[in-house]
Every structure is written in C-alpha cells, then in structure tokens.
Amino acid sequence: MGANLVNLNVNPCKMCMPMGAVTAFYGIKNCMSILHGSQGCATYIRRHMATHFNEPVDIASSSLTEQGTVFGGEKNLMKGLENLIELYNPDVIGIATTCLAETIGEDVEAYMKKFHETHPEERVKLINVASAGYGGTQYEGFFRALRAIVSQVEPKTEKNDYINIITPMISPADTRWLKSLLDETGLHYILLPDLSENLDGISVRKYERLKSGGTSLEEISRMAGARFTIEFSDFVSEDSSPAAYLKEQFGVDYARMGLPAGIRAMDRLYELLEFCGGTITARMKTERGRYLDAMVDAHKYCAEGRAAIFGEPDFVLSATRLCAENGIVPVLTTTGSVCHTFKEKLEGEVQNAANRAMAEHYEILDDCDFDTIEKYCKELNVNLMIGSSDGRRVSHKLDIPLIRCAFPIHDRVGGQRVRTIGFDGSLFLMETAANLFLEKKETTFRQESYEKYYKDSNAANPPTAKENSVMDIKQNTPDLLAKTVEEKNATHPCFNCGAAKSARIHLPVAPKCNIQCNYCVRKFDCPNESRPGVTTEVLSPEQAYKKYAVVKAKVPNLTVVGIAGPGDSLANFEETKKTLQLIREYDPNVTFCLSTNGLMLPLYAQELIDLGVSHVTVTMNTVDPEIGAKIYHHVNYMGKYYTGVAAASILLANQLSGLKYLCERGVVCKVNCVTLKGINDQHLEEVSKVAKELGVYIVNVMPHIPVEGSAFESLDTLSNKEINEIRKKCGVNIKQMYHCRQCRADAIGTLENDQSIEFRGCSGGCSTEKEEKEPMAMLRFAVASKSGILVDSHFGHVEEFYIYESDGETVSFVEKRSVKKYCSGNADCDDHDDRMESILNAVADCNGVIALRIGESPSRKLAAKGIAVYAMYDKIEEAVKSCAKKQSVLFSAAK
Amino acid sequence: MKNPTQVLEERKDSILQKSFCSGNGRGISCEKESVSGSVSQRACVYCGARVVLNPITDAYHIVHGPIGCASYTWDIRGSLSSGSDLYRNSFSTDLRETDIVFGGEKKLSAAIDELMEKANPKPKVIFVYATCIVGVIGDDIEAVCRKAEEKYGVRVIPVKAPGFSGTKSLGYKLACNAIMQLIEPHRGEFPKVQGVNILGDFNLAGEMWIIKSYLERIGIPVVATITGDASVDQLIKAPSATLNIVQCAGSSTYLANLMEEQMGIPYIKVSFFGVEDTTSSLIRTAEALGNPEAIRKAKEFTAEESRKAIPFLEKYKPRLKGKKAAIYVGGGFKAISLIRQFNELGIETVVVGTQTGKKEDYEIIETLVNEDTVILDDANPAELEYFMTEKKADILVGGVKERPLAYKLGIAFCDHNHERKHALAGFEGIVNFTEEIDQSINSPVWQYLGER
C-alpha cells in the first residue's frame, strides 16, 4: 500500500498469479497456455512478456463474455482448447484461471474431464492451475503452475539416476548457464522449467510458433523416480512446492536453497552438486577464484553502496546476499507481494551488512508499492536501485541509478539475457554496481571538491567550469572589442540612462524554458524580464520580423531589439537565431540584446557574437550551488533532468563560463538578480563580486514579484528601500542599475512609454488593405464521406454529407450535415423511404452530389431536382474540383 | 499444424482477400467478440476506457480491482504532459481474497476518502474504473462515487468497464460518456470562442502539440485538447468551442456526436497523418470556422510545408520503391491513414488488419488497397504469420506484441502504438515515419538472415 495511503496501492511493484503461471508453462516443451477469463488478461500479459523477452509470446484466452460470465465458461473453454489445438497442435496445454473464472466458480477440472470424453482422439495433456489474480503474485503463480505440472503428469516411479532441478523464474540466459554448469558436473538432471530457448529463441529460416524447447512430458514424468531434488527458492510455500510434492508422493529427497548468486550461495550449490555425485571441475573452481579476486578489486567502491532492492522475494533475497557480501548495504529491501516470512528471512542478512558499515537505518518491507519505495529511497539515502524497469520513475525522479536485472524490463533490450546468478552473473551484477559508484564519483568529485575546498578570493582567477558535463566553449576570434562600452551602449536604454529616448522592442519568440525557477510559473511570462500575470502571444521568427518592420516604420527611434522570453531565449535558439538573422538583413545597425538564464550560454556564446549580439543579460541569482538548490526546482540540460545542488551547479558553471567568454570578447553583459528574502538577499554582494571578476558591466538587483502558483508565491518581498540598500552594498563592487522597469517580454517603446498594446496582434503583417476577392459563381456539392477525407460512402448508406463549394479552381469546405437532422418523417428515420427523403432534403440546395456509389432510383430523383450525380472514389477536395470542372463545362455548354 | 490454411473456421468471415468480385456487399465480419482460443491481439473494455481517459494529466485514475489490471497498464503509454504528471501514477484498490468475499465498496470509499484528505495535489477529478471482478461481485461503484461527490464537492466519475462486458470499443464509449459527465455541467459557463476542440489525439510523443501549434499558427484558437495533454480546467471549457475536430475517429466520434447533439457543437473528421491529410485537414478546419484569414494562412503554411516535404520524400522514395507493407493496428482510422501514407511513399500494402475496425472502415480499406490484398479483423499471430509470409511483406506496422513476430519472420517493423516515443503526426511526423520505415527496411541486418 502507498506510503501515505493505506487503502490504495500507488504504483504497483508486483504482477498477478496468471503472469507467473503462463511464464512457467513457457518452460515446457511443445506447450501452449490458455487463460480462462476475459480477453484483456492474456493480451496484457503477452505485451509485458513480449517487450521483456523480445520474443513472440502467444497466450490464448477463453475470451469470456457477459454470457459466459453469467452462465459459465464451459463452452468458451472447450472451443478455446479446440482452436488452440487446431492452430498449434501442442503436446501440453496449460489452463490458468484468472480472477474472473475463479470468482464465478469455474470447475476447470470437470471441463477437462469432459473435454477428454468428448474428444477421445486427442492426446494433448491438459494441466490446470488455479491462479486468481487477487490470490497472490507472479512468483506464487509460477510455483503453483510447476506444482500442477508435476502433480498432473503421469509419474514414472521406477528409480533413475537423475537429479531434479527446480528454479523460480530466472532469465533464459541464466537458465543456459545453469544447464552448462550441470552438464559440466557430469550429473544427469531434469530441469523444471526450462525457459532457455522458448523465451530466447534464435533466428531461424523457418519460424516455429509452437516452442519446442523446454522440459518434455517424458522428463517431467521421470521426476518421480529421480534420486534427489534441488529446489532454488527461499520462499516457495510447502503446498505449491514441486519438491515437497515429489517427496510426499514418491519419497524423492530434496534440498532447498536460494538462487545461486554470490559466494555463499554458489559454495552451497557446489556442495549440493558434489553431494549428488557431481564433479566440481577445475574450471568451476577457477571461476570461484576469479570472482573472489573481483570482489577484492571492487570492495572499496562497493563500500559506498546503499542499495534499494525490489521485486519477487527470491530475487530480492539473493541480490541482498550478494550485496551484503560485497559491502553494499541493502538499506531498503522490498517486495510487492504479501509475504509473511520476508522480513524474517532478510533481517539477519541486512542487519549484518548494516552493522558492518555502521548504517543505522534500514527497512525490510513486503506488500510494498513504489510510492513507499520512493519515500524510503529518499529517507535512507539510497544510491543504487536493483530490480525491474518499473523502478525507472523513482530512479529518474530521485536521480538514483537503476540496475535493470529483473522482470519486467520494458525500456531496454536484452531482458531475456540479463544475468544475475552463477559466478559470472554475480560478477556482472557486482561490477555493474561498482562501476556505477565509480562513474558517479568520476563525474562529481571535481566539482564537489571545488565547492568544498576552494576558497581563493583572488580576482585574477574567476571560477571556471569544473564539472565535466559543462561544455567547452568553441574558440573564435572576438570582433566586438573594437568599440568602447559607451559606444555600444549609446542607444540602449537599459544599459545607459542617457539613452532613455531610445526605444526598444522585445520580441516574444522564445516560449520554452529549460529551467524551473521557484519564483516563476511557466504559464505566465518569466517575471525576471517581464511583469508577471500577463501572457504574451508567441511569435514565429517570421512574424517577429514582420512585427519589427511594422513597428520600426512607426517608431523611428527604435534602436534595440531584445529577445527576452517569454521562456529562455537560448532554450529556443533556432527561433532566436532566425529572428535576429531576418532583422539583421533588414537593418544592419540595430542593436541586438538578449537575456537568458545562461544554461546554454557556453554552447551558443560564439554564435551570439557572430549574430551581432552586443548586449547580453544573464539572470544569475546566486554563485553558491547550495543556495541555487533552493531557488531552482530543476534544470533540463542536454536531455537530462537535474535537481538540487547538481542542477544548480550545472547552471552556475555554465553561467560563469558563458559570461566570462562573452565579456572577454567585448559583449556588454548585465547580471540580473532576483532578490529573494531569506534566500539570497544577503548573498548578492558576493554575486556582484563574482560578476565584477568576470568582467560584467552592470548588475541589476531586482525586487521579487511573487507570482501566484509559484513555489515562492508567499515569500515576503523586500521594500524598495531595502532593495536600494542592497544595491548600494553591491555598488561597491560593480555598477548598479537603478532604472529597471522589469519590462514585458513583448515590450515596445521607450522605458517610460510602453506601446506594445498598439501593436498587439500585428504579427502576421499588419496590412489594413482588404484582400480583393472577385465574386465568382460557386457550385455547391454534397460529398458522401465517412472518413471525412475520402469520398467513401454509398449514397444510400450515408449518415453525413460534407458540403463543399468550388468553381473548378478553388475548393472550400462549407459545413458538415448530418442526415438525421433533415429527417421530416418519423423520429428515428428507420424507414427506408423516410431515410431516403431526409438524404434528399439534406442536399436540396446543392448543385451536385458526389458519392462512392449511388443507386438508380435516387439518381433519378436527384436528376429530377436538377442535382447532378457523380459516383467516384477519390480524395474529397480532388473529387469536388473535378466535378466542378465537369459541371461548369456542362453549364457553359448549356448556355 | 493441423490446419494448413492457418485459419480457424470461426475466423473465415473475418478475413477477406480483395478480388474483382469481393465487392459482393457482404463485406468482412467485424465488431464481434473475439474467438476463444484464437489468440486475439485485443485487450479489453477497461483498456479502451483507460486509453482515452488516461492522458488527462491532472486526474486521479483509480483502478478498482485486483492488482493485475493496474500493474499492466501503469505508465506504459507515450502521452505527454505540459503540466501535471499525476496521470503517470497508478492508483489501485488492489483487491484481495477477502475483498472478493466481502465486497470492495468500503475499500473504494476509504480510498477516495484518503485521496481527498491526504493526496497532494488535491484531486480535481477522480475516475474510478471497475474491472471484471467488480462487475461480478456487484460493488455499486456508482453509489460510492455519488456519495463521494456529495461529500467532497469534487467530481468522482465511475467508469464501469468490466473486461467481459464487450470489446475495447465499448471502453471508448464509456470514456466518452465519462468526459461528457465531466464537461456537461460547465455548458454556458464560459463565453463562446471562435476556436476548436481537438478530439481523439492523445499527445503521443507530442503529437497534440504539433497539431495545436499548426492551428494556432494559422490563427485558430484551441479550446480543449481531448484528451492529449488535457487538464480538468481546460476540459471544462470545451463547451465554449465552436467546432470539434476529430482525429482518431474510432475512439472519439461517439463523443463528437454527443457534443453535437447536446451542446450544438458541430464536428468534422480530420487526419494529421501524411502530407495530403494534414494539408486538407488544416484548410478544412479553417473553412469550417469560416475564418478567411485562417484559410489564407492555412493554405500558405501547408503549401510551404508540403514544398519542403516533397524533396524529403523524393530522397527516400527510391530506397523504398517496390516494398510491401503489412499493417496490423488498433483501429480503422489508423489503418486507413497508414495505407495512404504508404501510397505516398510508393509502398504497396499487402496485408491490413485492425483490432476494432468498423464495417465502414473496412469498406474504405477495401477501396484503398490493390487486388489480392488480405484484410483481417481481430487477427491472431498465426494468421499474421501466414499471410505476411505468403504476401512477402517487407515491413509490418503494429504494436509491441507483433514486433517480435515480425523480427522472427525477418520482417522490418514500425512502432505505431501508444508506447512509441516519436511523433508520427503532422509534417514532423512524415519525416519521423519515413525515417523509421527506412531505418528498419534498409538495415544491414536482414542481409545476414539468408533466404527464407
């Protein structure tokens, strides 16, 4: 149940029993399975298995309907079996019940008996398993099916020298490993089930839809006479254990152990195999040695691990053992199943590992959903998740790597070949984990160390990007250095108080944003550069260009073009670039100004210079990632989503290196700071210092305007006086801007006089001239169409007409008419004649009718009303055009 | 196999090979329940309802039933959101043995109470889906939902979708009814807008955004998107639109009809797949609104985009010429669009089938394809295997269940399903579609598989 909710499962960490049952049947030779229930169950399960195994998965359904549900599903099941045999001709059919069949009380055993009575010639072996979805989860369904198989196949009790090997659901690749290991020991064995080929088939010339790999009926029957059974499961219940059944019925002794992963379990397996008379070869011993060596190699990296392991109980316990042996603390071990022995069986293992690593807290939970897993991943500082791809959302949200090594894996290929058992499976899992810790370390230690230890206040070395996810800037020759700052600012009202007479236009071409500031709500404009609460129309570059041209004609003192949103100008770089290019072609002298959050600045800095941008404003609210983590909810960078300090670090590093690059090349840079009370108001002096070091020209300390719906909506604001005091303090370091108006993203005019309203809606060209249209004689057509795209309806069957007008050249749609509305007779228009009459009414004002086919009698009726008739198949527009042409020829001929 | 033709007796009427004399008016047998044991590719009623409603981003979707139904449908679809992420969560009452015995109403009611009291964000609307078992044990979910609505003043809408009660198409209808329940009370609340609602697009990989951007670009406001990237606040404004445009006809025509009858909003069917359809759909939408400025812009915009698309398509045509396609998709609308898109690329469709196509869909399909093309309703893997092999298809367009089969048969594959992560609609979609077809058909891997 959910972390906060007891009556709701929020994001399930389990599947149902039928899933397990049909998976087990896939390990039987020449076997098909049918789910007795409604159609959906089979399809969902097939879809789940098909994406994980990347194999065709055929599972039949008895497709119970309302009737079957009320009167029993016997007929459906009988028919289903017959059809399955006809299409697949299997040796075995597994019949698994679903919730529905169990609830309505289907007696499948009786149906099976009846089937054999009515089909005496059929040799197919029917095996049924009761697997109500609500009765348990997939691992229980899996073992129940195995138990059903073992107990329903005719036993051959004469003693043989085989060993029975029974596994829970393991991957086909793991199964192949197990088989080759057993072969190597020289033991004769029967493996149940054997998914190795059936769910990981090879490419063959002739596809066989019935799977011929797997354990055969003959082998299963001989399990009763085997010498010994090894059952790999810590959690199978006595009443669904095939090993227990074989012992009870036929006295076959057995040993039970968990999945053979990690050193202790593998040692136990070798021991058991030796006990059964198998040889532990030199190669097998070498493998053990190599694994031990690898454990030592990786132990220090594994020591960083705090794992969350989730999935089926057997998988979780074996992965927990493996982690514990390697020093990874399994701080969160969970299963979605209700499993009363789960905690008891894991506790010792987990506690030991936790004690050794001096970890105080851990959780072991059954009946657990992902809502709960997410909660504890946070609380317990998990840094690795191990399980199925269903953990991907938590992994993504909390930025914790996930090793996908359990069913189902939907978002990667190769689910069928995941390895987790044996020495090489263990090695894969352990080293993948270790490498994830290493990768994390490698990518963060520079930045982390820098943040922790770098205290140099020497201005000569401004901070530079440390993290390797930060881009290197393209080197290029600067060309703005020739002019002085004053020259560059001469006509820019924002950078130069004296230029207040100059007007500027902000072109809203950049709707997207790549970061989320906690003071901003996306649906409004960015409050950084605009008044909040007013959404702007977004223009395409072409529209923006047209708007500029119109405004320039009416506002001659327009000297500055700015791009300030409504999102981030560089998150929409293509639009920004196109806009500037178009305008530059038109006006070589206009000053280009741009504001950005700076995230993409290093990538585009040189391009901005090349585009002739001379003024750039970067909103940099902090130079401390810890503070940044409070201001920025997330950062979307190069297709990855970052939160917290990581997000703030990337943003900061890019702002710094971007600004440095621009300043060095003579671009006049301004830094905007939104003053957030209690967050960065005491820190802005520091920001202004850094800005100065980078070569920034001016800093604009802005008050925070709270926006409804933003995370900071109720944050206290600072008074003007307080803001001015901050500006004063910052002014010691760097020039301050006192005349900012916090303009709209589509502001037009001088700072004192915003004229944007006058030009609203002017985007697509503000021409006032009316388009001249010559009145032409239009012909009206009624088109019989179902798709709305093609002439595809019979006239007599038509339910709606698409009405068009055309002069043979242009075609235009008028409306759609429902025939029903033209019904004058009885209410439903059922009657054929009434129907025909309403059809004729619907087209009464038309010059022609176009339909796929049309009968003789309606043709005559239409002709009598002077309506032309066309039978054809074509795209609607094409059909109308060609009919209009024909008809106008007729008209002129008639004249 | 016992049956060399690979077709079960009961299935014979659901398969048709187009021929000179197949137009006998009898047509294909469709809109029927699946044949037991035939291994149908269809899902169920619940699935149909969930597909349509799930993209409503800020709704709570509670699956009332055992865990399987919730587990297998949790966040597997590619519908995107520009706002809330709520819809990507799975909420289920996870019914157990005891609930089956004693009934699940109490649990459901407690679940809703908990959501109302604890959930963040506060629910604006809750959809409650009843699955198979709930239909059998007789929980009165309507009563539970009604009581919850009265108690909390929040919409709690029941969707009674037991899997056995029909096919996926019934689920579509149930979803349409649920949407009507949500929006109907808001009729007249907002002033009329000379704009449209977009119906039947689920914003897979941002397709709704593409369509919406086109309409806005030609100056047509979009009022509500139903249901791709929909929010409750936006949906309830739907009655204020002047026109509905219906993209996925199979799932949403029913809703369009309801809105036309009850709210007087006319609708037209559109398709944004392929150059031709996208062009005529945009122009027609503008025409239907009688907006001359929009008509002009639509013509300009589509002419410009088509002009760009032509050289792109021409570049790929020689690489795809003479190839044969098989199509097996959910609904008729998609199949029809695909046949036409393949035609644009010079690819012939040799096998085409759908899970839930309607009689009229199949009539259109029949007129679109060449002679000898095999048309199937509710096909199974055995039939797909047989006919794709017989017709020597080079590529299959289908869903995830069909993909491994195509690969085993050495046939290329195009993912045209709700899980895909690339947009196939609009002019952008033409590029993606063509590239995907080309990347699969012209992959080097096939040459190593040998003769078949």
Chai-1 contact restraints between the chains, C-beta under 6 A:
chainA,res_idxA,chainB,res_idxB,connection_type,confidence,min_distance_angstrom,max_distance_angstrom,comment,restraint_id
A,N4,B,K118,contact,1.0,0.0,6.0,A-B,restraint_1
A,L5,B,E114,contact,1.0,0.0,6.0,A-B,restraint_2
A,N7,B,K107,contact,1.0,0.0,6.0,A-B,restraint_3
A,N7,B,A110,contact,1.0,0.0,6.0,A-B,restraint_4
A,N7,B,A111,contact,1.0,0.0,6.0,A-B,restraint_5
A,N7,B,E114,contact,1.0,0.0,6.0,A-B,restraint_6
A,L8,B,F91,contact,1.0,0.0,6.0,A-B,restraint_7
A,L8,B,A111,contact,1.0,0.0,6.0,A-B,restraint_8
A,N9,B,S92,contact,1.0,0.0,6.0,A-B,restraint_9
A,N9,B,D94,contact,1.0,0.0,6.0,A-B,restraint_10
A,V10,B,F91,contact,1.0,0.0,6.0,A-B,restraint_11
A,N11,B,N89,contact,1.0,0.0,6.0,A-B,restraint_12
A,N11,B,S90,contact,1.0,0.0,6.0,A-B,restraint_13
A,P12,B,I67,contact,1.0,0.0,6.0,A-B,restraint_14
A,P12,B,A70,contact,1.0,0.0,6.0,A-B,restraint_15
A,P12,B,S71,contact,1.0,0.0,6.0,A-B,restraint_16
A,P12,B,S90,contact,1.0,0.0,6.0,A-B,restraint_17
A,M15,B,S71,contact,1.0,0.0,6.0,A-B,restraint_18
A,C16,B,G68,contact,1.0,0.0,6.0,A-B,restraint_19
A,S38,B,C44,contact,1.0,0.0,6.0,A-B,restraint_20
A,S38,B,C132,contact,1.0,0.0,6.0,A-B,restraint_21
A,S38,B,G163,contact,1.0,0.0,6.0,A-B,restraint_22
A,S38,B,F164,contact,1.0,0.0,6.0,A-B,restraint_23
A,Q39,B,S34,contact,1.0,0.0,6.0,A-B,restraint_24
A,Q39,B,R42,contact,1.0,0.0,6.0,A-B,restraint_25
A,Q39,B,C44,contact,1.0,0.0,6.0,A-B,restraint_26
A,G40,B,A43,contact,1.0,0.0,6.0,A-B,restraint_27
A,G40,B,C44,contact,1.0,0.0,6.0,A-B,restraint_28
A,G40,B,C47,contact,1.0,0.0,6.0,A-B,restraint_29
A,G40,B,G163,contact,1.0,0.0,6.0,A-B,restraint_30
A,T43,B,A43,contact,1.0,0.0,6.0,A-B,restraint_31
A,Y44,B,Y72,contact,1.0,0.0,6.0,A-B,restraint_32
A,R46,B,K401,contact,1.0,0.0,6.0,A-B,restraint_33
A,R47,B,V400,contact,1.0,0.0,6.0,A-B,restraint_34
A,R47,B,K401,contact,1.0,0.0,6.0,A-B,restraint_35
A,H48,B,Y72,contact,1.0,0.0,6.0,A-B,restraint_36
A,A50,B,V400,contact,1.0,0.0,6.0,A-B,restraint_37
A,A50,B,K401,contact,1.0,0.0,6.0,A-B,restraint_38
A,A50,B,P404,contact,1.0,0.0,6.0,A-B,restraint_39
A,T51,B,V400,contact,1.0,0.0,6.0,A-B,restraint_40
A,N54,B,P404,contact,1.0,0.0,6.0,A-B,restraint_41
A,E55,B,P404,contact,1.0,0.0,6.0,A-B,restraint_42
A,P56,B,P404,contact,1.0,0.0,6.0,A-B,restraint_43
A,P56,B,L405,contact,1.0,0.0,6.0,A-B,restraint_44
A,P56,B,K408,contact,1.0,0.0,6.0,A-B,restraint_45
A,D58,B,V39,contact,1.0,0.0,6.0,A-B,restraint_46
A,D58,B,P381,contact,1.0,0.0,6.0,A-B,restraint_47
A,A60,B,G37,contact,1.0,0.0,6.0,A-B,restraint_48
A,A60,B,V39,contact,1.0,0.0,6.0,A-B,restraint_49
A,S62,B,S36,contact,1.0,0.0,6.0,A-B,restraint_50
A,S63,B,S34,contact,1.0,0.0,6.0,A-B,restraint_51
A,S63,B,S36,contact,1.0,0.0,6.0,A-B,restraint_52
A,L64,B,F164,contact,1.0,0.0,6.0,A-B,restraint_53
A,T65,B,E33,contact,1.0,0.0,6.0,A-B,restraint_54
A,T65,B,F164,contact,1.0,0.0,6.0,A-B,restraint_55
A,E66,B,F164,contact,1.0,0.0,6.0,A-B,restraint_56
A,E66,B,S165,contact,1.0,0.0,6.0,A-B,restraint_57
A,T69,B,F164,contact,1.0,0.0,6.0,A-B,restraint_58
A,N76,B,S36,contact,1.0,0.0,6.0,A-B,restraint_59
A,K79,B,S36,contact,1.0,0.0,6.0,A-B,restraint_60
A,G80,B,S36,contact,1.0,0.0,6.0,A-B,restraint_61
A,G80,B,G37,contact,1.0,0.0,6.0,A-B,restraint_62
A,N83,B,L8,contact,1.0,0.0,6.0,A-B,restraint_63
A,N83,B,G37,contact,1.0,0.0,6.0,A-B,restraint_64
A,N83,B,S38,contact,1.0,0.0,6.0,A-B,restraint_65
A,L84,B,G37,contact,1.0,0.0,6.0,A-B,restraint_66
A,E86,B,K2,contact,1.0,0.0,6.0,A-B,restraint_67
A,E86,B,N3,contact,1.0,0.0,6.0,A-B,restraint_68
A,L87,B,A382,contact,1.0,0.0,6.0,A-B,restraint_69
A,N89,B,M1,contact,1.0,0.0,6.0,A-B,restraint_70
A,N89,B,K2,contact,1.0,0.0,6.0,A-B,restraint_71
A,C99,B,P66,contact,1.0,0.0,6.0,A-B,restraint_72
A,C99,B,C132,contact,1.0,0.0,6.0,A-B,restraint_73
A,C99,B,I133,contact,1.0,0.0,6.0,A-B,restraint_74
A,L100,B,C132,contact,1.0,0.0,6.0,A-B,restraint_75
A,T103,B,I133,contact,1.0,0.0,6.0,A-B,restraint_76
A,T103,B,V136,contact,1.0,0.0,6.0,A-B,restraint_77
A,G133,B,P66,contact,1.0,0.0,6.0,A-B,restraint_78
A,G133,B,G68,contact,1.0,0.0,6.0,A-B,restraint_79
A,Y134,B,P66,contact,1.0,0.0,6.0,A-B,restraint_80
A,Y134,B,L95,contact,1.0,0.0,6.0,A-B,restraint_81
A,Y134,B,R96,contact,1.0,0.0,6.0,A-B,restraint_82
A,Y134,B,E97,contact,1.0,0.0,6.0,A-B,restraint_83
A,Y134,B,I100,contact,1.0,0.0,6.0,A-B,restraint_84
A,G135,B,E97,contact,1.0,0.0,6.0,A-B,restraint_85
A,R205,B,R452,contact,1.0,0.0,6.0,A-B,restraint_86
A,Y207,B,K408,contact,1.0,0.0,6.0,A-B,restraint_87
A,Y207,B,L409,contact,1.0,0.0,6.0,A-B,restraint_88
A,K786,B,E360,contact,1.0,0.0,6.0,A-B,restraint_89
A,S787,B,I364,contact,1.0,0.0,6.0,A-B,restraint_90
A,G788,B,I268,contact,1.0,0.0,6.0,A-B,restraint_91
A,G788,B,K269,contact,1.0,0.0,6.0,A-B,restraint_92
A,I789,B,S271,contact,1.0,0.0,6.0,A-B,restraint_93
A,I789,B,D277,contact,1.0,0.0,6.0,A-B,restraint_94
A,D792,B,I364,contact,1.0,0.0,6.0,A-B,restraint_95
A,S812,B,E287,contact,1.0,0.0,6.0,A-B,restraint_96
A,F813,B,R284,contact,1.0,0.0,6.0,A-B,restraint_97
A,F813,B,E287,contact,1.0,0.0,6.0,A-B,restraint_98
A,F813,B,A288,contact,1.0,0.0,6.0,A-B,restraint_99
A,K816,B,I268,contact,1.0,0.0,6.0,A-B,restraint_100
A,Y873,B,T367,contact,1.0,0.0,6.0,A-B,restraint_101
A,E877,B,S280,contact,1.0,0.0,6.0,A-B,restraint_102
